[in-house]
Amino acid sequence: MVTTLRAKGAKSKGSKSKDNTSNTSQGASHASTFQTSKTVTSSTTTTRTSTPPPQAQTLTKVPKLNSAVYRYAAWLEENQLKKTGAWIAVGVAVLVRWAVSLGPYSGFATPPRFGDYEAQRHWMELTLHRPIREWYSDSSKWWDLDYPPLTAYVSWICGYVGNLINTDWFAWKESRGFESDDAKLYMRATVLVLEILIYFSAVLVFTQRWFANKAWTRKHTALLLILLQPGLILIDNGHFQYNAVMLGLVLWAINSFLDDQDVLGSIFFCLALGFKQMALYFSPAVFGYLLGKSLRQGFFGCIWKLIKLGTTVIVTLGLMFSPWLQSQEEILQVVHRIFPVFRGLYQDKVANIWCAVNVVIKLREMFDIQELVRFSTVATLVSFLPSVLYLIAKPTKRGLIYGLINSSLSFFLLSFQVHEKSILIPALPITLLILDEPAIASLFVTLATFSMFPLLRQEELTLPYYVLLAFWAWMTSSSLSSAPRFLQFVAVINLLFITAMHIAEIAVPTPLPRYPDLYPVLNALWSAAGFVLFWLYFNYRQFATVHAPNMGLRVTKRRE
């Protein structure tokens, strides 16, 4: 008779890890892993101890899931509904977005300038009726086009299709401030269709690649949680914008990088830059990751890869900007529109460092715009530089996600001309870690959504805000069950503060005539403090993830 006994932490050769173990842990430390086998025969007992190879990593458990979303995914699997699960998830996400879109939008019935809805509608009108070289030099003084060319091209397509349906929607000059139920339906539909085509598809592919070796229930749970992130829904489908297009293109770039298709990823990232200039928040991390990979391919391999990537960037951006490259004056006008420094250090009560400091030290009164531009540029560079340098030294796929977080948070906290909605940019890579860093990711999304409440309240979107934030808290509440007690304490304090703030705003809408902005200022100060702590934490996580565990990433052998 032969009996084999194994140590508790050892992994059998034929076993497969699905839910409770991962290929590597997020912050795995090096430790010795040993295995003891005891063979018992009728006459002898032999004990063998094998020595682990150098630098072996300890296998640890990934966070356990016990949320309602995970139980729902398990129910789908048990009832053999996996093939329809993705369609159900997309259907739920579409239904939630459409319900939010039934409410008001930015600038609804508020002449003379209205709001972001009118800006987007006017850009469709502008691109439809004016020559392409006049898109950025139109002197009508009505919502100047201040986004890069890909936004203009998409606006032209939407305007062209809409004009076929009803010419009144985009009539030149006569349609300014035009509002009707059918026009609202069309405009809302353009947001949703583009979101499905670009953002939803990118999320579907990401969950398949990031959790390639994980159970289907985890993939589906991540899919639902990412698609139902409340901040993006409230801004795009409520307030009215097309942020999901830019974020979707960034996510397609990430998907390409995860599959080692760096040239294709560079094309997608350039398209994201061509749609919204705020994609620059991610550019230091993308640059560091691609440079780090290039440096590991030998001298000639490095030169060849850099040539390919450089050519890709130049050609992609050149094609998008080509109509305005015929004269220096025209291209400078485009750049001036895209980067309007005259707007100031920040807008409204944004939850970043400059706005928080300005409560005590009036920066905008003490310094002129040029000085503030220099201060903010240097501060931003210093804040993301350690993360980027580390990413160049260790260009791993998991390190890329943390690098994107740290770079975008640095821009949000310290760069020039930041808006409340810009928090959606770091929220993307953080939400992608919703199952890897469940407690932290869910807490960040909660705080990010809360930080945009003053804007949403101004647009009368408080009801969908309360519903979606409560829905998110319910979906992710179980993530704190396995979190450290300190993090649980922080989450409870944050929830109590948010609840108290909302109760106070309902009970006493105008607390003190002398301080009409008291609630927005308190919101900005609390949120900014939280975002600084998140920035510190994610920088620590990037450096602590020494060997960047792949957490089920598909391994590819493609080389460029």
C-alpha positions in Angstrom: 0.0 0.0 0.0 1.4 3.5 -1.0 0.1 6.7 0.6 1.2 10.2 -0.5 0.8 13.2 1.8 1.3 16.8 0.6 1.8 20.0 2.5 -1.3 22.1 2.8 0.1 25.0 0.6 1.4 22.7 -2.2 -0.3 22.5 -5.5 -1.0 19.1 -7.2 0.2 18.7 -10.7 -3.2 18.0 -12.2 -5.2 20.6 -10.4 -6.6 23.7 -12.0 -7.2 27.0 -10.1 -10.5 28.6 -10.8 -11.9 30.8 -8.1 -10.0 30.7 -4.9 -6.4 30.7 -6.2 -4.5 32.7 -8.9 -1.5 32.1 -11.0 0.2 34.7 -8.9 -0.9 37.1 -6.2 -1.1 40.9 -6.6 1.6 41.8 -4.2 3.2 38.4 -4.0 6.4 38.2 -1.9 9.2 35.7 -2.5 9.1 32.8 -0.2 10.3 29.2 -0.2 7.7 26.7 -1.2 8.4 23.1 -0.3 6.7 19.9 -0.7 7.1 16.8 1.5 6.2 13.4 0.2 5.9 10.5 2.5 5.8 7.0 1.0 4.8 4.1 3.3 5.5 0.5 2.4 5.2 -2.7 4.4 8.8 -2.5 5.6 10.2 1.0 5.2 9.2 4.7 5.4 10.9 7.2 3.3 10.6 11.0 3.5 11.8 13.3 0.7 12.0 17.0 0.8 12.4 18.9 -2.5 14.1 22.3 -2.6 12.3 25.0 -4.5 13.9 26.8 -7.5 15.3 30.2 -6.7 12.8 33.1 -6.7 9.8 30.9 -6.4 6.6 32.8 -5.6 4.0 31.9 -3.0 0.6 31.1 -4.4 -2.1 33.1 -2.6 -5.8 33.3 -2.9 -7.5 35.9 -4.9 -10.3 37.8 -3.2 -13.3 35.6 -2.5 -16.6 36.7 -4.1 -19.9 36.6 -2.3 -21.8 39.5 -4.0 -25.2 39.3 -5.5 -23.7 39.8 -8.9 -21.4 36.8 -8.4 -24.3 34.7 -7.2 -26.3 35.7 -10.2 -23.4 34.7 -12.5 -23.2 31.3 -10.7 -26.9 30.9 -11.2 -26.5 31.5 -14.9 -23.7 28.9 -15.1 -25.7 26.3 -13.1 -28.6 26.7 -15.5 -26.4 26.5 -18.6 -27.0 30.1 -19.6 -23.4 31.1 -20.2 -23.9 31.6 -23.9 -26.6 34.2 -23.3 -24.9 35.7 -20.2 -23.0 38.4 -22.2 -26.2 39.4 -24.0 -28.1 39.7 -20.7 -25.3 41.9 -19.3 -25.3 44.2 -22.3 -29.1 44.3 -22.1 -29.1 45.3 -18.5 -26.4 48.0 -19.1 -28.4 49.4 -22.0 -31.6 49.4 -20.0 -30.0 51.3 -17.1 -28.4 53.9 -19.5 -31.7 54.4 -21.3 -33.6 54.9 -18.1 -31.1 57.6 -17.0 -31.3 59.2 -20.5 -35.0 59.9 -20.0 -34.1 62.6 -17.5 -32.8 66.1 -18.1 -29.5 66.9 -19.6 -26.9 69.6 -19.3 -28.4 73.0 -20.1 -32.0 71.7 -20.5 -34.3 74.7 -21.1 -31.6 77.2 -19.7 -31.0 79.9 -22.4 -29.1 81.7 -23.6 -26.1 79.3 -23.8 -27.8 76.1 -22.7 -25.1 73.5 -21.9 -23.0 70.5 -23.1 -26.0 69.0 -24.9 -26.3 72.2 -27.1 -22.5 72.2 -27.6 -22.5 68.7 -29.0 -25.6 69.4 -31.1 -24.0 72.6 -32.5 -20.8 70.7 -33.4 -22.9 68.5 -35.6 -24.5 71.6 -37.1 -21.1 73.2 -37.6 -19.4 70.3 -39.2 -22.4 69.6 -41.4 -22.6 73.1 -42.9 -19.1 74.6 -42.8 -16.0 73.6 -44.9 -13.7 71.3 -43.0 -10.9 73.8 -42.8 -13.2 76.3 -41.1 -14.3 74.0 -38.3 -11.8 75.4 -35.8 -11.9 79.0 -37.1 -15.6 79.6 -37.2 -16.3 83.0 -35.8 -20.0 82.6 -34.9 -19.1 82.6 -31.2 -21.4 79.8 -30.4 -19.8 76.8 -28.6 -16.5 76.8 -30.4 -15.2 73.3 -31.4 -12.5 72.6 -28.8 -12.0 68.9 -29.1 -9.6 67.1 -31.5 -10.5 66.1 -35.1 -11.9 62.6 -34.4 -14.7 64.2 -32.3 -15.3 66.6 -35.3 -15.5 63.6 -37.7 -17.9 61.7 -35.5 -20.0 64.9 -35.1 -20.2 65.2 -38.8 -21.4 61.6 -39.2 -24.1 62.1 -36.5 -25.1 65.4 -38.0 -25.3 63.9 -41.5 -27.6 61.0 -40.4 -29.7 63.3 -38.2 -30.1 65.7 -41.0 -31.6 63.0 -43.2 -34.2 62.4 -40.5 -35.1 66.0 -39.7 -33.4 69.0 -41.2 -34.6 71.3 -38.4 -32.4 69.6 -35.8 -29.2 71.0 -37.4 -30.2 73.9 -39.5 -27.4 76.4 -39.8 -27.8 79.2 -37.1 -31.6 78.7 -36.9 -31.3 75.5 -34.8 -29.3 77.1 -31.9 -30.9 76.1 -28.7 -33.2 73.7 -30.5 -34.9 71.3 -28.1 -37.6 68.7 -28.9 -38.4 65.2 -27.8 -37.5 63.6 -31.1 -34.2 65.6 -31.2 -33.4 64.5 -27.7 -34.2 60.9 -28.6 -31.8 61.0 -31.5 -29.0 62.7 -29.6 -29.4 60.2 -26.7 -29.3 57.3 -29.2 -26.0 58.5 -30.7 -24.4 58.3 -27.3 -25.7 54.8 -26.6 -24.9 53.4 -30.1 -21.4 54.7 -30.0 -21.0 53.4 -26.4 -22.2 49.9 -27.4 -20.0 49.7 -30.5 -16.7 51.0 -28.9 -16.9 50.8 -25.1 -19.1 47.7 -24.5 -17.1 45.7 -27.1 -13.8 46.7 -25.5 -15.0 45.7 -22.0 -16.2 42.3 -23.3 -12.8 41.6 -24.8 -10.9 42.9 -21.7 -12.7 40.5 -19.4 -11.9 37.6 -21.7 -8.2 38.5 -21.8 -7.6 39.7 -18.2 -9.4 36.7 -16.7 -8.4 34.2 -19.4 -7.6 31.4 -17.0 -10.4 32.2 -14.5 -13.8 30.8 -14.0 -16.6 32.1 -16.2 -18.4 33.4 -13.1 -15.6 35.8 -12.4 -15.5 37.0 -16.0 -19.2 37.7 -16.0 -19.1 39.4 -12.6 -16.3 41.7 -13.8 -18.3 42.4 -17.0 -21.4 43.5 -15.2 -19.6 45.6 -12.6 -17.5 47.4 -15.2 -20.5 48.1 -17.5 -22.5 49.4 -14.5 -20.0 51.8 -13.2 -22.3 54.7 -12.1 -20.1 57.7 -12.8 -19.7 57.2 -16.5 -23.4 56.4 -16.9 -24.5 59.6 -15.1 -22.2 61.8 -17.1 -22.6 60.4 -20.6 -26.2 59.3 -20.5 -27.4 61.9 -18.0 -25.3 65.0 -18.2 -24.6 64.3 -21.9 -21.2 63.6 -23.3 -19.3 61.0 -25.3 -16.6 60.1 -22.8 -17.2 56.3 -23.3 -15.9 56.7 -26.9 -12.5 58.0 -25.7 -12.4 55.5 -22.8 -13.4 52.7 -25.1 -10.6 53.5 -27.5 -8.2 53.5 -24.6 -9.5 50.2 -23.4 -9.0 48.8 -27.0 -5.4 50.0 -26.7 -5.0 48.2 -23.4 -6.5 45.0 -24.9 -4.0 45.2 -27.7 -1.1 45.7 -25.3 -2.3 42.7 -23.2 -2.1 40.7 -26.4 1.4 42.1 -27.3 0.0 43.9 -30.3 1.8 47.1 -29.5 1.5 48.7 -32.9 -2.3 48.2 -33.0 -2.5 49.4 -29.4 -0.6 52.6 -30.4 -3.1 53.2 -33.2 -6.1 52.9 -30.8 -4.4 55.2 -28.3 -3.8 57.8 -30.9 -7.4 57.6 -31.9 -8.3 58.2 -28.2 -6.1 61.2 -28.2 -7.8 62.3 -31.5 -11.2 62.1 -29.9 -10.5 63.8 -26.6 -7.3 65.5 -25.5 -7.8 64.3 -21.9 -6.5 60.9 -23.0 -3.1 62.6 -22.5 -3.6 61.7 -18.8 -2.6 58.1 -19.8 0.2 59.0 -22.2 3.1 58.9 -19.7 2.2 55.4 -18.7 1.8 54.2 -22.3 5.1 55.8 -23.3 6.9 54.2 -20.3 5.5 50.8 -21.0 6.3 50.7 -24.7 9.8 52.2 -24.1 10.5 49.6 -21.5 9.4 46.8 -23.8 11.5 48.2 -26.6 14.7 48.4 -24.4 14.4 44.7 -23.7 14.7 43.6 -27.4 18.4 44.3 -27.9 19.9 47.3 -29.7 18.7 46.6 -33.2 15.4 45.2 -32.0 14.9 48.3 -29.8 15.6 50.7 -32.7 13.3 48.8 -35.1 10.4 48.7 -32.6 10.8 52.4 -31.8 10.8 53.2 -35.5 7.6 51.2 -36.0 5.9 52.8 -33.0 7.0 56.3 -33.9 5.9 55.9 -37.5 2.5 54.6 -36.3 1.9 57.6 -34.1 3.0 60.1 -36.7 0.9 58.6 -39.5 -2.2 58.1 -37.3 -2.2 61.6 -35.8 -1.1 63.1 -39.2 -4.1 61.6 -41.0 -6.5 62.9 -38.4 -5.0 66.4 -38.5 -4.2 66.4 -42.2 -6.9 69.0 -43.3 -5.2 71.7 -41.2 -1.6 70.9 -41.9 -1.6 73.0 -45.1 -0.6 76.1 -43.2 1.1 76.9 -39.9 -1.7 79.4 -39.0 -4.4 76.7 -39.3 -2.7 74.0 -37.2 -1.9 76.6 -34.5 -5.5 77.6 -34.4 -6.5 73.9 -33.9 -4.0 73.6 -31.1 -5.2 76.8 -29.5 -8.8 75.6 -29.5 -7.8 72.1 -28.1 -5.7 73.6 -25.3 -7.5 76.8 -24.1 -5.3 77.9 -21.2 -7.3 81.1 -20.8 -10.0 79.1 -19.0 -8.0 79.0 -15.8 -6.4 76.6 -13.4 -9.5 74.5 -12.8 -13.3 74.7 -13.4 -16.0 75.0 -10.8 -15.2 73.1 -7.5 -13.2 70.2 -8.8 -11.8 67.8 -6.2 -8.1 68.3 -6.9 -5.2 69.7 -5.0 -5.3 73.2 -6.6 -9.0 73.7 -5.8 -8.4 72.5 -2.2 -5.4 74.7 -1.7 -7.3 77.7 -3.2 -9.7 77.6 -0.3 -6.9 78.9 1.9 -4.4 80.3 -0.5 -5.9 82.2 -3.4 -3.6 80.9 -6.1 -5.6 82.4 -9.0 -5.3 85.9 -7.4 -1.6 85.6 -6.5 -0.3 84.3 -9.8 -1.0 85.0 -13.4 -2.1 82.2 -15.8 1.4 81.6 -17.3 2.9 81.1 -13.8 0.1 78.7 -12.9 0.7 76.7 -16.1 4.3 76.3 -15.2 3.6 75.4 -11.6 1.0 72.8 -12.5 3.1 71.3 -15.3 6.2 70.8 -13.1 4.0 69.4 -10.2 2.3 67.0 -12.6 5.6 65.8 -14.1 7.2 65.2 -10.7 4.1 63.3 -9.4 4.0 60.7 -12.2 7.7 60.5 -12.9 8.5 57.7 -10.3 5.7 55.5 -11.6 6.8 56.0 -15.2 10.4 55.3 -14.5 9.5 52.1 -12.7 7.3 51.1 -15.6 10.2 51.6 -18.0 12.4 49.4 -15.7 9.7 46.7 -15.3 7.3 46.9 -18.3 4.7 44.3 -17.2 1.1 44.1 -18.2 -0.2 44.5 -14.6 2.3 47.3 -14.1 0.8 49.0 -17.1 -2.6 49.1 -15.4 -1.2 50.6 -12.2 0.9 53.0 -14.3 -2.2 54.2 -16.1 -3.9 54.8 -12.7 -1.0 56.7 -11.3 -0.4 58.8 -14.3 -4.1 59.8 -14.8 -4.5 60.5 -11.0 -1.4 62.8 -11.2 -2.9 64.7 -14.0 -6.3 65.0 -12.3 -4.8 66.2 -9.0 -2.2 68.6 -10.3 -2.5 69.5 -14.0 -3.9 72.7 -15.5 -7.5 73.2 -16.5 -9.2 70.2 -14.8 -12.9 69.6 -14.7 -15.0 67.4 -12.3 -15.8 65.0 -15.1 -12.1 64.3 -15.6 -12.2 61.9 -12.6 -13.7 59.4 -15.1 -10.3 59.0 -16.6 -8.5 57.3 -13.7 -11.8 55.6 -12.8 -11.4 53.5 -16.0 -8.2 51.5 -15.1 -9.3 51.4 -11.4 -12.6 49.9 -12.3 -10.8 47.3 -14.5 -9.3 46.0 -11.2 -12.8 45.5 -9.6 -12.0 41.9 -8.8 -8.3 42.2 -8.2 -8.6 45.2 -5.8 -12.4 44.9 -5.0 -12.6 46.9 -1.8 -10.3 49.7 -3.1 -11.9 49.9 -6.6 -15.5 50.0 -5.2 -14.5 52.7 -2.7 -12.8 54.8 -5.4 -15.8 54.6 -7.7 -18.1 55.6 -4.9 -16.0 58.6 -4.0 -15.5 59.6 -7.7 -19.3 59.5 -8.3 -19.8 61.6 -5.1 -17.3 64.2 -6.2 -19.4 64.9 -9.3 -22.6 65.4 -7.3 -22.5 69.3 -7.4 -22.5 69.1 -11.2 -25.2 66.5 -11.3 -27.3 68.4 -8.8 -27.0 71.5 -11.0 -28.4 69.4 -13.9 -31.3 68.1 -11.8 -29.9 64.5 -12.0 -30.1 63.8 -8.3 -32.6 61.0 -8.5 -30.6 58.8 -10.9 -27.5 59.7 -8.9 -29.0 58.4 -5.7 -30.4 55.3 -7.3 -27.2 54.3 -9.2 -24.9 55.1 -6.3 -27.1 53.0 -4.0 -27.2 50.2 -6.6 -23.4 50.3 -6.9 -23.0 50.1 -3.1 -25.3 47.1 -2.9 -23.5 45.3 -5.8 -20.1 45.8 -4.2 -20.9 45.7 -0.5 -19.5 42.2 0.0 -16.1 43.4 -1.2 -15.4 44.8 2.2 -16.0 41.5 4.1 -12.5 40.2 3.4 -10.8 43.7 3.5 -8.5 44.8 6.4 -10.4 46.3 9.3 -8.8 49.7 8.7 -10.1 49.7 5.2 -13.5 48.7 6.4 -13.4 51.6 8.9 -12.4 54.1 6.2 -15.3 52.8 3.9 -17.8 53.2 6.7 -16.6 56.8 7.6 -16.7 57.7 3.9 -20.3 56.4 3.6 -21.4 58.2 6.7 -19.9 61.5 5.5 -21.6 61.1 2.1 -24.9 60.3 3.7 -24.6 63.2 6.1 -23.8 65.6 3.3 -26.8 64.6 1.3 -29.1 64.8 4.3 -27.8 68.2 5.1 -28.2 69.4 1.5 -31.8 68.2 1.5 -32.7 69.6 4.9 -30.8 72.9 4.6 -30.3 73.7 0.9 -28.6 77.1 1.7 -26.8 76.8 5.0 -25.3 80.3 5.2 -25.9 83.2 2.8 -22.3 84.2 3.3 -21.0 80.8 2.1 -23.3 79.8 -0.8 -20.7 77.2 -2.0 -20.2 75.5 1.4 -21.5 72.1 0.2 -19.5 72.0 -3.0 -16.4 73.1 -1.2 -16.8 70.5 1.5 -17.4 67.9 -1.3 -14.2 69.0 -3.1 -12.1 69.0 0.1 -13.3 65.5 1.2 -13.0 64.0 -2.3 -9.6 65.6 -3.0 -8.2 64.2 0.3 -9.5 60.8 -0.6 -8.0 60.9 -4.2 -4.6 61.9 -2.7 -4.7 58.8 -0.5 -5.7 56.6 -3.5 -2.8 58.1 -5.5 -0.4 57.1 -2.6 -1.9 53.6 -2.4 -1.7 52.8 -6.1 1.9 54.1 -6.3 2.7 51.7 -3.5 0.9 48.9 -5.2 2.8 49.4 -8.4 6.1 49.3 -6.6 5.0 46.4 -4.3 4.1 44.3 -7.3 7.7 43.2 -7.8 7.1 40.5 -10.4 3.8 41.8 -11.6 1.7 38.6 -11.4 -0.4 37.9 -14.5 -3.6 36.9 -12.6 -4.8 34.7 -15.4 -3.6 36.8 -18.4 -3.3 34.9 -21.6 0.3 34.3 -22.4 1.2 35.1 -26.0 4.4 34.4 -27.9 3.9 37.0 -30.6 6.9 39.2 -31.3 7.1 42.3 -33.3 
